[in-house]
């Protein structure tokens, strides 16, 4: 005998885990991203309710979401969430590593989507980087930087990595931060 349960029935049997989310603090310093979301799967029906439950208090009722279909095997048109229905759209022109959330009257928010299979340490770095106020890095740039630098930094000891990367003069992703790593120049 085969039993089939839809995603709404599964949510009743096992309530969703809280969303793994990091949001940019409210400041006047606008950046390209408003934070990061680390879903547990690539199932939007299962993931969106927890995300919107976490955002309802902070951002108000999100009514529409857009994604790029590159990383999502199934994109539902509508997802039932607490108290309303979320309308989901997709655009191939949108950054595949980002989700755009829209709220009537409250605005738009762009979140980096961290792949579900990402290691926790790398996800923590990405969540912190995406939530920096005023950051000019795109979702794709953050993920590319983590892929390039993540493994190399983990292979060395902490102190060796600090010295090899220039200490505090380098961002967590290996980018120079505008400070000098050598002695200050002397004027004769």
C-alpha angles and dihedrals in degrees: 000000000000122000122199122196124187122223093259090056091049091053089055092050095045118016113225120264114248116275118263099231140157119190132196111250114252105265137137088251103098120197136181093266133043094205141295138284124203108196120197094225143007091253107112092189089060099037105044098064093060092044093051093044088057093047100043093082094044104036105016126237112344108207103173136036131184128200137172109247093224096096101025117080094196125026113194118209092220133020122193110231132171108306100349148026122271116218113217125202133176135212126184089207091062119096104269091220095057139072120205118212121198128196123187107247094354103073144235131309129191118207130189109236110219110207112254092235093058116125112253095243092052091045091052091053092048093048091052094046094048091052096054109120113242096012113159095198118114125225091255092049092052093050092046092049092050091049091051099044104025100080096039094054094047092053093062129062117263096252093044090050091049092053096041093050096049098260115248093356092080130067120235087266097053099261119138111251099206099263128116120252096193132058117298114264116259122225115219 
